[in-house]
Amino acid sequence: MKLNQGFTQQQTQVQKMAMTQQLQQSIQILQFNTDELQIFIQNKALENPLLEVNVSTDYMLSNSSAVFNTYDSKEDTNYLNQIPNNGTSLFESLLDQIHLNYRDTYLRQLIIYLTEYIDVNGYLTVTLEEAMTQTGASYIQLLDALTLLQQLDPAGVGARDLQECLLLQIERDDLAPDLAYLIVEETFEEFANRKWKEIAKRYDISLGMVQEVHDYVQLLRPTPGTVFGEISDQYIRPDLVVKISKDDLTVLSTKSGAPSIIFQQAYFNKMSQVEDQDVAAYLKEKKAEFDWIQKSIIQRGDTILRVGKEIVTRQKDFFLKPERPLNPMTLREIAETLEVHESTVSRTVNGKYLETSFGVFELRTFFSTALVQSGGEDDVSASTVQAKIKQVIAQENKQKPLSDQKIVELLASEKVDISRRTVAKYRDILGIPSSSKRKRFD
């Protein structure tokens, strides 16, 4: 069999987009929030001697002479003062308490050993039997060590399960209901599964008293160790501000925390006098970089303002009506109106905030899918339906909570057509339990 192998030349034309480094960084600049943009510009300033960064700490509106302080204080604004200090870990806190409260004995060594097995939630992850094998201590010695460990703060630390964690907290609370400890200790499973009639019968108490214990337990911490990992609300620098005057809405850009760049003209003029081709090429490169960064920052601000204005226009009812309804709105609709790509709108709304007189909102929260209504009714947003469900449940009779099907019927009377499964899904999103678990016995 004879094989023939030949080579031919064929020319094809393929169209594709090649993203330059500057285009990629321009997209990044649009996606950055204010803090990320500030870090990016400061890093660029380290590389470019012609670029100086200026960060405004005044809360100013563009096109407005009004100045708004972020808080009333006689001190100069320092945003570092608003960052919480969460440097101490749970382990470090426990060690400090152990050395402060207990003498240097073998028992203290066992307490420290057990502390090493406390997870971030505050639970003990080693059994006493395993600890006996590893330390050679007796069960009684380790039990004594655990008892002392469980007396430290936060209350509930060192627990081996959720039940013990709750009991440790109840035991140290003088304001706990009288039967709280006994109910959690002896009937924990029945209590958690809301078999309250059996509990009420067992202790000869009313369902209202069981309800009181339940309300109290809801206030306890199931994971006491996480208090050391909590971060209090950080200060948010809004990118836009909505000014409301009767039925008129005005959207303005803010200057708070936004970095601006200054061209080092004196340094540029001085170095330009040096007769060296390498120096001239270097200055040309850094000047071009400065112009590009300045253009990108201006374009970023203009894009955020344009998108913000369009959002406010479409969601006018949210800013003017007390129930804060949201109209159905998608990224594509905004992109088509502004004649930009949908991904541009997505990058613009993520991590960018809008301030109103009643709160600060991330721009992406104003987007909501539509639920198509039958009978020719106008479509409603998913957020609006969730708000209606939340309102209906808030107004229900807590002794006879509404079933999902009943909520469907009530919403239908308001011309909102959704299924029972949709109600159940939205309840889960809102963190609202089912009707059987919402029932109260007050």
C-alpha positions in Angstrom: 0.0 0.0 0.0 1.4 3.3 -1.0 1.0 6.4 1.2 1.0 9.9 -0.3 1.7 12.8 2.0 1.4 16.3 0.8 1.5 19.8 2.2 -0.7 22.7 1.1 -0.9 26.3 2.1 -4.3 27.7 3.1 -5.0 31.3 4.4 -7.9 31.8 6.8 -9.1 35.0 8.4 -10.2 34.9 12.1 -11.6 37.9 13.9 -10.9 38.1 17.7 -10.3 40.7 20.3 -6.8 41.1 21.7 -6.9 42.8 25.1 -3.9 45.0 25.7 -2.5 45.4 29.2 -3.9 49.0 29.4 -7.4 47.8 28.4 -7.3 45.0 31.1 -6.2 47.5 33.7 -8.9 50.0 32.7 -11.5 47.2 33.3 -9.9 46.5 36.7 -10.1 50.2 37.6 -13.8 50.2 36.9 -14.3 47.1 39.0 -12.4 48.4 42.0 -14.2 49.8 44.9 -12.9 53.1 46.4 -10.4 51.4 48.8 -9.1 49.0 46.1 -8.7 51.9 43.7 -6.8 53.9 46.3 -4.4 50.9 46.9 -3.9 50.5 43.1 -3.1 54.2 42.5 -0.7 54.3 45.5 1.2 51.3 44.1 1.4 53.0 40.7 2.8 56.1 42.4 5.6 54.0 43.8 6.6 53.1 40.2 6.0 56.5 38.6 7.8 59.5 39.9 5.5 61.8 37.9 2.4 60.7 39.8 1.4 61.9 43.2 -1.7 60.6 45.0 -4.2 62.9 46.8 -6.9 61.3 48.8 -9.8 63.4 49.9 -11.0 62.8 53.5 -13.9 65.3 53.2 -17.3 64.1 52.4 -18.1 66.3 49.4 -20.5 66.1 46.6 -19.4 67.0 43.1 -21.2 70.0 41.6 -22.1 71.0 45.1 -20.6 73.4 47.6 -22.0 71.5 50.5 -19.7 69.6 52.7 -20.9 66.7 54.9 -18.8 65.3 57.7 -19.0 61.5 58.1 -19.4 62.0 61.9 -19.4 64.9 64.3 -16.0 65.2 65.9 -13.6 67.9 66.9 -10.7 65.6 65.7 -9.5 65.5 62.1 -11.1 62.7 60.1 -9.0 59.6 60.3 -10.6 56.5 58.8 -8.0 54.3 60.5 -9.7 55.1 63.8 -12.9 53.4 62.5 -11.3 50.1 61.9 -12.0 47.7 64.8 -9.2 46.0 66.6 -9.8 42.3 66.6 -6.2 41.2 67.1 -6.8 39.0 70.1 -7.8 35.4 69.2 -9.9 33.1 71.3 -6.9 30.9 72.1 -4.9 34.0 73.2 -7.7 35.2 75.4 -8.1 31.8 77.1 -4.4 31.6 77.8 -4.4 35.0 79.3 -7.3 34.0 81.6 -5.7 30.7 82.5 -2.4 32.4 83.6 -4.3 35.1 85.5 -6.7 32.8 87.4 -4.9 29.5 88.0 -1.6 28.7 89.7 1.2 26.9 87.9 0.3 23.3 88.7 -0.2 20.1 86.8 -3.9 20.9 86.6 -3.1 24.1 84.8 -1.0 22.2 82.3 -4.0 20.0 81.6 -6.2 23.1 81.1 -3.7 24.5 78.6 -3.6 21.1 76.9 -7.4 21.1 76.4 -7.3 24.7 75.3 -5.2 23.7 72.3 -8.1 21.6 71.2 -10.7 24.4 71.3 -11.9 25.2 67.7 -12.8 28.7 66.4 -16.4 28.2 67.5 -15.4 27.5 71.1 -16.0 23.7 71.2 -13.7 21.1 72.5 -12.6 18.8 69.7 -10.9 16.0 71.7 -12.6 13.5 74.0 -11.4 13.0 77.5 -10.6 9.4 76.7 -8.3 10.5 73.9 -6.8 13.1 76.2 -6.1 10.4 78.8 -4.1 8.4 76.2 -2.1 11.4 75.1 -1.4 12.9 78.5 -1.4 9.9 80.9 -3.7 11.9 83.2 -6.7 10.2 84.9 -10.3 10.8 83.8 -11.1 12.7 87.0 -8.0 15.0 86.5 -9.1 15.9 83.0 -12.7 16.4 84.0 -11.5 18.8 86.7 -9.4 20.6 84.1 -12.3 20.8 81.7 -14.6 22.2 84.4 -12.2 25.0 85.1 -11.8 25.7 81.4 -15.5 26.0 81.0 -15.6 28.7 83.7 -13.7 31.0 81.5 -15.1 33.6 79.1 -16.9 33.6 76.8 -19.7 31.6 78.5 -20.1 28.3 76.8 -16.5 27.8 75.8 -15.2 24.3 76.1 -18.5 22.7 75.5 -18.5 19.3 73.7 -21.9 19.7 72.0 -24.6 22.3 71.5 -26.6 21.1 74.5 -23.7 21.5 76.9 -22.9 24.9 75.3 -26.4 26.2 76.1 -26.3 24.7 79.6 -23.0 26.5 80.4 -24.5 29.8 79.4 -27.8 29.3 81.3 -25.9 28.3 84.4 -24.0 31.6 84.5 -27.0 33.8 83.8 -28.9 34.9 86.8 -31.8 36.2 84.6 -32.5 32.9 82.9 -36.0 31.5 83.3 -36.4 29.2 86.2 -36.9 26.0 84.2 -34.6 26.8 81.4 -31.7 24.7 82.7 -33.9 21.7 83.5 -35.7 21.7 80.2 -32.5 22.0 78.1 -30.8 19.3 80.3 -33.6 16.7 80.4 -35.7 17.3 77.3 -33.3 18.8 74.8 -34.4 16.7 71.8 -38.1 17.3 72.5 -37.5 21.0 73.1 -35.6 21.4 69.8 -38.2 19.5 67.9 -41.0 21.6 69.4 -42.7 18.8 71.2 -43.7 21.3 73.8 -47.0 19.7 74.8 -45.0 16.7 76.2 -42.6 19.1 78.0 -45.5 21.1 79.5 -47.2 17.9 80.7 -44.0 16.5 82.1 -43.3 19.6 84.3 -46.9 20.6 84.8 -46.4 24.0 83.3 -48.2 26.0 80.6 -47.1 26.1 77.0 -46.5 29.8 77.5 -43.7 29.0 80.0 -42.1 26.7 77.5 -42.4 29.5 74.9 -40.6 31.8 77.4 -37.7 29.4 77.7 -37.6 29.1 73.9 -37.4 32.8 73.4 -34.6 33.0 76.0 -32.6 30.2 74.4 -32.8 32.1 71.0 -30.7 34.8 72.6 -27.8 32.5 73.6 -24.8 31.9 71.4 -24.6 28.5 69.8 -21.0 29.3 68.8 -19.5 31.4 71.6 -16.0 31.4 70.1 -17.1 33.3 67.0 -17.3 36.5 69.1 -13.5 36.8 68.5 -13.9 36.5 64.8 -16.7 39.0 64.5 -16.0 42.2 62.6 -18.2 45.1 63.4 -19.6 47.1 60.5 -16.9 48.8 58.5 -17.2 52.4 57.3 -18.5 52.5 53.8 -17.6 55.3 51.5 -20.6 55.9 49.2 -19.8 56.6 45.6 -23.1 58.3 45.0 -25.7 60.3 47.0 -29.4 60.7 46.2 -30.9 64.0 47.2 -34.7 63.9 47.6 -36.7 67.1 47.2 -40.5 66.4 47.1 -40.9 64.2 44.0 -37.5 65.2 42.5 -34.4 63.0 42.7 -30.9 64.2 42.2 -27.9 61.8 41.9 -24.5 63.3 42.8 -21.0 61.8 43.0 -19.1 61.9 46.2 -15.4 62.7 46.8 -15.0 61.0 50.1 -12.0 58.7 50.0 -11.7 58.9 46.3 -8.1 59.1 45.1 -7.1 61.8 42.6 -3.7 62.1 41.0 -1.4 65.1 40.5 1.2 65.5 37.8 4.6 66.4 39.1 5.2 69.1 36.6 8.3 70.6 38.3 10.1 67.2 38.4 9.1 66.6 34.7 10.5 70.0 33.6 13.7 69.4 35.5 14.3 66.0 34.1 13.4 67.1 30.6 16.5 69.3 30.6 18.8 66.3 30.9 20.2 65.5 27.5 19.8 61.8 27.5 17.8 59.6 25.2 17.0 57.0 27.9 15.8 59.6 30.3 13.6 61.2 27.6 12.1 57.8 26.7 11.5 57.1 30.4 9.7 60.4 30.9 7.6 59.9 27.8 6.6 56.4 29.1 5.7 57.6 32.6 3.8 60.7 31.2 1.7 58.4 29.0 1.0 56.2 32.0 -0.1 59.2 34.0 -2.4 60.3 31.2 -3.9 56.9 30.9 -4.6 56.5 34.7 -6.1 59.9 34.9 -8.4 59.2 31.9 -9.4 55.8 33.4 -10.3 57.4 36.8 -12.4 60.0 35.2 -14.1 57.4 33.0 -14.8 55.2 36.0 -16.5 58.1 37.9 -18.5 59.1 34.8 -19.7 55.4 34.3 -20.7 55.0 37.9 -22.7 58.3 37.8 -24.4 57.3 34.6 -25.4 53.9 35.8 -26.5 55.3 39.2 -28.7 57.9 37.5 -30.4 55.3 35.3 -30.9 53.0 38.3 -32.5 55.8 40.4 -34.7 56.8 37.4 -36.0 53.2 37.0 -36.4 52.7 40.8 -38.0 56.0 41.6 -40.7 54.4 43.8 -38.0 52.9 46.1 -36.8 56.4 47.0 -40.2 58.1 47.3 -42.5 55.5 48.8 -42.2 54.4 52.4 -42.6 50.6 51.6 -39.5 50.9 49.3 -40.8 48.7 46.4 -38.4 47.6 43.7 -39.4 47.4 40.1 -38.1 44.5 38.0 -34.7 45.5 36.4 -31.9 43.6 34.8 -28.3 44.5 33.9 -29.1 44.1 30.3 -31.8 46.8 30.4 -29.4 49.3 31.9 -26.6 48.3 29.4 -28.9 48.7 26.4 -30.1 52.1 27.6 -26.6 53.4 28.2 -25.2 51.6 25.1 -22.5 49.8 27.0 -21.8 46.1 27.5 -23.6 44.2 30.2 -20.3 43.2 31.8 -19.5 46.9 32.2 -22.7 47.5 34.2 -22.0 44.4 36.3 -18.5 45.7 37.2 -19.9 49.1 37.9 -22.6 48.0 40.4 -20.5 45.6 42.4 -18.9 47.1 45.4 -20.2 50.6 44.7 -22.6 52.2 47.1 -25.4 54.8 47.0 -26.3 56.8 50.1 -29.8 58.0 50.9 -31.4 59.7 53.9 -32.7 56.3 55.0 -29.6 54.2 54.5 -26.7 53.1 52.3 -27.3 50.5 49.5 -25.0 48.6 47.2 -26.0 49.4 43.6 -26.5 45.7 42.7 -29.3 45.4 45.3 -31.5 47.4 43.0 -31.6 44.7 40.4 -34.4 42.1 40.7 -35.8 39.6 38.3 -39.5 39.9 37.3 -42.2 37.4 38.1 -44.6 37.2 35.2 -48.2 37.7 36.3 -51.2 36.1 34.6 -54.3 38.0 33.6 -52.4 40.8 32.0 -51.2 42.3 35.3 -47.9 44.2 35.4 -44.9 42.1 36.3 -43.5 42.4 39.9 -40.0 42.0 41.1 -38.9 39.1 43.2 -37.7 41.5 45.9 -41.2 43.1 46.0 -42.8 39.7 46.5 -40.4 38.8 49.2 -41.2 42.1 51.0 -44.9 41.3 50.7 -44.4 37.8 52.2 -42.4 39.2 55.0 -45.1 41.8 55.7 -47.9 39.2 55.6 -46.1 37.0 58.1 -45.3 39.9 60.3 -49.0 40.7 60.6 -50.2 37.1 61.1 -51.8 35.7 64.2 -48.8 34.1 66.0 -51.1 31.6 67.7 -52.4 30.5 64.3 -49.6 31.2 61.8 -50.3 31.2 58.1 -49.5 28.2 55.9 -47.6 28.7 52.6 -50.9 28.0 50.8 -52.7 30.6 52.7 -50.0 33.1 51.9 -50.4 32.3 48.2 -54.2 33.0 48.5 -53.6 36.3 50.3 -51.0 37.4 47.7 -53.4 36.4 45.0 -56.0 38.8 46.4 -53.3 41.5 45.9 -52.9 40.3 42.3 -49.6 38.6 42.9 -49.7 35.2 41.3 -47.0 32.8 42.7 -46.9 29.2 43.6 -46.7 27.6 47.1 -43.2 26.3 46.3 -42.1 29.9 45.5 -43.4 31.1 48.8 -41.5 28.3 50.6 -38.3 29.2 48.7 -38.6 32.9 49.5 -39.3 32.1 53.1 -36.0 30.2 53.2 -34.2 33.2 51.6 -35.6 35.5 54.2 -34.8 33.1 57.0 -38.4 32.7 58.1 -39.3 29.2 59.5 -42.4 27.2 58.5 -45.8 27.9 60.1 -45.4 25.0 62.6 -42.2 26.6 63.9 -43.6 30.1 64.0 -46.5 29.1 66.3 -46.3 30.8 69.7 -48.1 29.9 72.9 -48.0 33.3 74.7 
